[in-house]
Amino acid sequence: MSAGRTHATGFYGWINVATASIIGVVGGFYLISFGYLLPYLVRDFGWNRGDVSWAATINMIAMGICGPIAGFFIVKYGARRSILFGNLLGLAGFLVIFIHTRLWELFLGYGLLIGVGAGFGGMLATTTIINNWFVKKRGLALSIFLGSGGAAGMFMGPAIMEMIERAGWRMTVLTMSGFVLLFAIISPAIFIKNKPEDLGQVPDGPEGSDPSGGSKPMPPKAAYRTSVDFSAAEAMRTKSFWLLIAYFCLNMLAMGALMTHQVAYLMDIGVKATLAGFALSVMSAMMTLSQFSVGYFGKKFSMHSIAIGGECFKVLGLAILLLTSSLPFVFVYMVVLGMGFGAAMAATFNIFPNYFGISSYPKIMGTARLFWAFVGGAGAPLAGYVRDTVGSYLPAFRVAILVVILGLVFLFFAKAPVHPKLKGESATH
């Protein structure tokens, strides 16, 4: 297909964003379904909660271990093949859960197959597609992608619970399998294109178009992107890479503890289960709003600054949580935390390609995820252990605030690195 004919039909990047957003919505089943299935599995099979919960641990470890492997796979074979391969594994995992009667089958289905499937076919591959297609409009494209998943989170949990109550957990899992097949396998097989060069196009749109959409030029700091892509080895030799790793590990450690036990904590302080679930949907709504807004504010401020601002809101939200003794404060907490969580997430997903380029983005992010999974996965069981030991989540949540603040310190010092080639050039002038 010629460049001229392709340009005449319009820029294809937004079709990729729409398709990736739908994949992200369906990928939510991988993340939240287990928490809703767990009490029914315990009831039907007589298993204890500790044994069943090992499926979630295996899932996170599998996702982390396959991160670097998925990164190399994407670089060699393309993100589209990774999406298809990963979601075929995810589909197989849901089908195993649908027919399973033994605990080891649950570990195989949810733990291994869905864990590896999410590693190959989830966030790493879909953000690679978006990074390939967008440079100047990357902030907006990633905000739409992340915001779509957040918007779905407002409705997905209650819908899953309603379906389980009406049709049973097996039919619910089978329905999830159908969504994965249709929207995470068939749809990307038809619509996803790896790079604009495959269609004779260029990132952000046809050559000669105004990438800013007629708006004023962005301030230099807001528009920062490395002019020379880092290799994975070069990125790992920078201080910024390890500062970002430390930030993400601490952030996931704290937020993993909080998000896993949030409803249980609210019920501990007297909030009804239905209201606790509604409060979570409010937080999802605020996450979505702030994720979409990053695309706008990214034109005025650097993603690094936006991420720091989001973390400050998270600290404030956690402080409100510790002081919460009435329902109105619960919703204030959800609003503040949701705004901070969404902004920080959208901004940090922009930081990696802006700092290190897109050539080795899958390898760099895949390596980073290896650390996040092992460290971040410890937060939930540690918080549960504290609750079982002292009868309250408050000590764990107090530590979580300190962990988030420490992560914020690492993020603050994670300035944009200078590629070795550019250092050499600057030294000669």
Secondary structure in CASP SS format (residue, H / E / C, confidence):
PFRMAT SS
TARGET T0000
AUTHOR 0000-0000-0000
METHOD secondary structure of the structure
MODEL  1
M C 1.00
S C 1.00
A H 1.00
G H 1.00
R H 1.00
T H 1.00
H H 1.00
A H 1.00
T C 1.00
G C 1.00
F C 1.00
Y C 1.00
G H 1.00
W H 1.00
I H 1.00
N H 1.00
V H 1.00
A H 1.00
T H 1.00
A H 1.00
S H 1.00
I H 1.00
I H 1.00
G H 1.00
V H 1.00
V H 1.00
G H 1.00
G H 1.00
F H 1.00
Y H 1.00
L H 1.00
I H 1.00
S H 1.00
F H 1.00
G H 1.00
Y H 1.00
L H 1.00
L H 1.00
P H 1.00
Y H 1.00
L H 1.00
V H 1.00
R H 1.00
D H 1.00
F H 1.00
G C 1.00
W C 1.00
N C 1.00
R H 1.00
G H 1.00
D H 1.00
V H 1.00
S H 1.00
W H 1.00
A H 1.00
A H 1.00
T H 1.00
I H 1.00
N H 1.00
M H 1.00
I H 1.00
A H 1.00
M H 1.00
G H 1.00
I H 1.00
C H 1.00
G H 1.00
P H 1.00
I H 1.00
A H 1.00
G H 1.00
F H 1.00
F H 1.00
I H 1.00
V H 1.00
K H 1.00
Y H 1.00
G C 1.00
A H 1.00
R H 1.00
R H 1.00
S H 1.00
I H 1.00
L H 1.00
F H 1.00
G H 1.00
N H 1.00
L H 1.00
L H 1.00
G H 1.00
L H 1.00
A H 1.00
G H 1.00
F H 1.00
L H 1.00
V H 1.00
I H 1.00
F H 1.00
I H 1.00
H C 1.00
T C 1.00
R C 1.00
L H 1.00
W H 1.00
E H 1.00
L H 1.00
F H 1.00
L H 1.00
G H 1.00
Y H 1.00
G H 1.00
L H 1.00
L H 1.00
I H 1.00
G H 1.00
V H 1.00
G H 1.00
A H 1.00
G H 1.00
F H 1.00
G H 1.00
G C 1.00
M H 1.00
L H 1.00
A H 1.00
T H 1.00
T H 1.00
T H 1.00
I H 1.00
I H 1.00
N H 1.00
N H 1.00
W H 1.00
F C 1.00
V C 1.00
K C 1.00
K C 1.00
R H 1.00
G H 1.00
L H 1.00
A H 1.00
L H 1.00
S H 1.00
I H 1.00
F H 1.00
L H 1.00
G H 1.00
S H 1.00
G H 1.00
G H 1.00
A H 1.00
A H 1.00
G H 1.00
M H 1.00
F H 1.00
M H 1.00
G H 1.00
P H 1.00
A H 1.00
I H 1.00
M H 1.00
E H 1.00
M H 1.00
I H 1.00
E H 1.00
R H 1.00
A H 1.00
G C 1.00
W H 1.00
R H 1.00
M H 1.00
T H 1.00
V H 1.00
L H 1.00
T H 1.00
M H 1.00
S H 1.00
G H 1.00
F H 1.00
V H 1.00
L H 1.00
L H 1.00
F H 1.00
A H 1.00
I H 1.00
I H 1.00
S H 1.00
P H 1.00
A H 1.00
I H 1.00
F H 1.00
I C 1.00
K C 1.00
N C 1.00
K C 1.00
P H 1.00
E H 1.00
D H 1.00
L H 1.00
G C 1.00
Q C 1.00
V C 1.00
P C 1.00
D C 1.00
G C 1.00
P C 1.00
E C 1.00
G C 1.00
S C 1.00
D C 1.00
P C 1.00
S C 1.00
G C 1.00
G C 1.00
S C 1.00
K C 1.00
P C 1.00
M C 1.00
P C 1.00
P C 1.00
K C 1.00
A C 1.00
A C 1.00
Y C 1.00
R C 1.00
T C 1.00
S C 1.00
V C 1.00
D C 1.00
F C 1.00
S C 1.00
A H 1.00
A H 1.00
E H 1.00
A H 1.00
M H 1.00
R C 1.00
T C 1.00
K H 1.00
S H 1.00
F H 1.00
W H 1.00
L H 1.00
L H 1.00
I H 1.00
A H 1.00
Y H 1.00
F H 1.00
C H 1.00
L H 1.00
N H 1.00
M H 1.00
L H 1.00
A H 1.00
M H 1.00
G H 1.00
A H 1.00
L H 1.00
M H 1.00
T H 1.00
H H 1.00
Q H 1.00
V H 1.00
A H 1.00
Y H 1.00
L H 1.00
M H 1.00
D H 1.00
I C 1.00
G C 1.00
V C 1.00
K C 1.00
A H 1.00
T H 1.00
L H 1.00
A H 1.00
G H 1.00
F H 1.00
A H 1.00
L H 1.00
S H 1.00
V H 1.00
M H 1.00
S H 1.00
A H 1.00
M H 1.00
M H 1.00
T H 1.00
L H 1.00
S H 1.00
Q H 1.00
F H 1.00
S H 1.00
V H 1.00
G H 1.00
Y H 1.00
F H 1.00
G C 1.00
K C 1.00
K C 1.00
F C 1.00
S C 1.00
M H 1.00
H H 1.00
S H 1.00
I H 1.00
A H 1.00
I H 1.00
G H 1.00
G H 1.00
E H 1.00
C H 1.00
F H 1.00
K H 1.00
V H 1.00
L H 1.00
G H 1.00
L H 1.00
A H 1.00
I H 1.00
L H 1.00
L H 1.00
L H 1.00
T C 1.00
S C 1.00
S C 1.00
L H 1.00
P H 1.00
F H 1.00
V H 1.00
F H 1.00
V H 1.00
Y H 1.00
M H 1.00
V H 1.00
V H 1.00
L H 1.00
G H 1.00
M H 1.00
G H 1.00
F H 1.00
G H 1.00
A H 1.00
A H 1.00
M H 1.00
A H 1.00
A H 1.00
T H 1.00
F H 1.00
N H 1.00
I H 1.00
F H 1.00
P H 1.00
N H 1.00
Y H 1.00
F H 1.00
G C 1.00
I C 1.00
S C 1.00
S C 1.00
Y H 1.00
P H 1.00
K H 1.00
I H 1.00
M H 1.00
G H 1.00
T H 1.00
A H 1.00
R H 1.00
L H 1.00
F H 1.00
W H 1.00
A H 1.00
F H 1.00
V H 1.00
G H 1.00
G C 1.00
A C 1.00
G H 1.00
A H 1.00
P H 1.00
L H 1.00
A H 1.00
G H 1.00
Y H 1.00
V H 1.00
R H 1.00
D H 1.00
T H 1.00
V H 1.00
G C 1.00
S C 1.00
Y C 1.00
L H 1.00
P H 1.00
A H 1.00
F H 1.00
R H 1.00
V H 1.00
A H 1.00
I H 1.00
L H 1.00
V H 1.00
V H 1.00
I H 1.00
L H 1.00
G H 1.00
L H 1.00
V H 1.00
F H 1.00
L H 1.00
F H 1.00
F C 1.00
A C 1.00
K C 1.00
A C 1.00
P C 1.00
V C 1.00
H C 1.00
P H 1.00
K H 1.00
L H 1.00
K H 1.00
G H 1.00
E H 1.00
S H 1.00
A H 1.00
T H 1.00
H C 1.00
END
